[in-house]
Amino acid sequence: MKKDVGKQILLKVGELLKKDGYKNITMRNVALSCNLAVSNIYNYFSSKEEMINVYFYHQWLLILSRIKKRLESDSKVLMIINDEL
């Protein structure tokens, strides 16, 4: 269950970043948007910076995963890359 709440928080962070921008995100507004007590959000993230860093880390992993799938499905691109290495 804790993992699901962490995911919910990160999804909300993404929404709030798009809507309000980095400067306007607070631990308080993320917690309230997730229907969590403000103190509860600190069980998941120690600061706004950590929360946003984890969000972008997960986004980066998603991008890398998509690139990897694309490369694996396109042998020409993979051969070109391997030749360059």
Helices and strands as residue ranges (DSSP letters): H 2-20, G 22-24, H 27-33, H 38-41, H 48-73, H 75-84
